[in-house]
Amino acid sequence: MQFAEKLREMRKQKGWSQEELAEKLGVSLRTIVNYEKGQTYPRNRKLYDKIAELFGINNDELQTETDEFMTFVGEVYGQRGQKQAQAILDEVGKLFAGGCLEPEDEIAFIQEVQQLYLDSKKRAKKFARRVREK
């Protein structure tokens, strides 16, 4: 279960509206809506800690490896980077719709794609710096 689904389910179990959850976390309603739709992820790990504390769970129960990756991307590259990374992961996920890989192989492949994304962003950043210096 992804972060979006977990957050929505826990909020509903508490009987809270999205507005109430937003207020408790000190974020906007739009932020909660986007989290629950899976369109964005928290941009820093402190918010994950706050959510976990609010719902009385361990932070590890809240995030999957993909969620952790998206949080890291958000911290380093912002919301635009998160959207780019999510689009890539969505497209990669479509490759496995037929179930042609074992689950552990699929996870390994997705982890490699995540690493490729991070490596390419680093290279692009270095290239952009060199171009500006000229």
C-alpha positions in Angstrom: 0.0 0.0 0.0 1.4 3.4 -1.0 1.6 6.5 1.2 -1.5 8.0 -0.3 -3.6 5.0 0.5 -2.2 4.7 4.0 -2.8 8.3 4.8 -6.4 8.3 3.5 -7.2 5.1 5.3 -5.7 6.3 8.7 -7.5 9.6 8.4 -10.8 7.9 7.8 -10.3 5.5 10.7 -9.9 8.5 13.0 -13.0 10.0 11.5 -11.2 13.2 10.5 -11.9 15.3 7.4 -9.1 16.3 5.1 -9.4 19.8 6.6 -9.0 18.6 10.1 -5.9 16.6 9.2 -4.4 19.6 7.4 -4.9 21.7 10.5 -3.3 19.1 12.8 -0.3 18.8 10.5 0.0 22.6 9.8 -0.3 22.2 6.1 -2.9 23.3 3.6 -6.0 21.4 2.6 -4.6 21.3 -1.0 -1.5 19.6 0.3 -3.6 16.8 2.0 -5.7 16.4 -1.1 -2.6 16.0 -3.3 -1.0 13.5 -0.8 -4.1 11.4 -0.8 -4.4 11.4 -4.6 -0.8 10.3 -4.8 0.2 13.4 -6.7 2.8 14.7 -4.2 4.7 13.5 -1.2 5.9 15.3 1.8 9.0 17.3 0.9 10.9 16.4 4.1 11.2 13.6 6.5 10.1 15.7 9.5 6.5 15.7 8.2 6.5 11.9 7.9 7.6 11.9 11.5 4.8 14.2 12.5 2.2 12.1 10.6 3.5 8.9 12.2 3.3 10.5 15.6 -0.2 11.9 15.0 -1.5 8.4 14.1 0.6 6.6 16.7 2.5 4.4 14.3 6.2 3.9 13.4 7.5 6.0 10.5 8.6 2.8 8.8 4.9 1.7 8.6 4.1 4.9 6.7 6.6 4.8 3.9 7.4 2.3 1.2 10.8 2.3 -0.6 9.2 4.4 -3.4 7.8 6.8 -0.9 11.3 7.2 0.7 12.8 7.8 -2.8 10.1 10.4 -3.6 10.8 12.2 -0.3 14.5 12.3 -1.1 13.8 13.6 -4.6 11.5 16.3 -3.1 14.2 17.4 -0.6 16.9 17.7 -3.3 14.9 18.6 -6.5 11.6 20.0 -5.2 8.1 19.3 -6.3 9.0 19.5 -10.0 11.6 16.8 -9.5 9.0 14.7 -7.6 6.6 15.0 -10.5 9.3 14.0 -13.0 10.3 11.0 -11.0 6.7 9.9 -10.4 6.1 10.1 -14.2 9.1 7.9 -14.8 8.0 5.4 -12.2 4.5 5.3 -13.6 5.7 4.6 -17.1 8.1 1.9 -15.7 5.2 0.3 -13.8 3.2 0.0 -17.0 6.0 -2.3 -18.3 5.1 -4.9 -15.7 1.3 -4.8 -16.2 1.5 -8.3 -17.7 3.4 -9.7 -14.7 6.4 -10.8 -16.7 8.9 -10.4 -13.8 9.1 -12.0 -10.4 8.2 -9.4 -7.7 11.8 -9.2 -6.3 13.1 -8.6 -9.9 10.6 -5.9 -10.4 11.6 -4.2 -7.2 15.3 -4.4 -8.2 14.5 -3.0 -11.6 12.6 -0.1 -10.1 15.4 0.6 -7.7 17.8 0.8 -10.6 15.5 3.2 -12.5 15.4 5.4 -9.4 19.2 5.4 -9.2 19.5 6.2 -12.9 17.1 9.2 -12.3 19.2 10.5 -9.5 22.5 10.0 -11.4 21.1 11.8 -14.5 19.9 14.7 -12.3 23.4 15.1 -10.8 25.0 15.0 -14.3 22.5 17.5 -15.6 23.2 19.8 -12.7 27.0 19.6 -13.3 26.5 20.3 -17.0 24.3 23.3 -16.3 26.9 24.7 -14.0 29.7 24.4 -16.6 27.5 26.1 -19.3 26.8 29.0 -17.0 30.5 29.4 -16.1 31.4 29.9 -19.8 
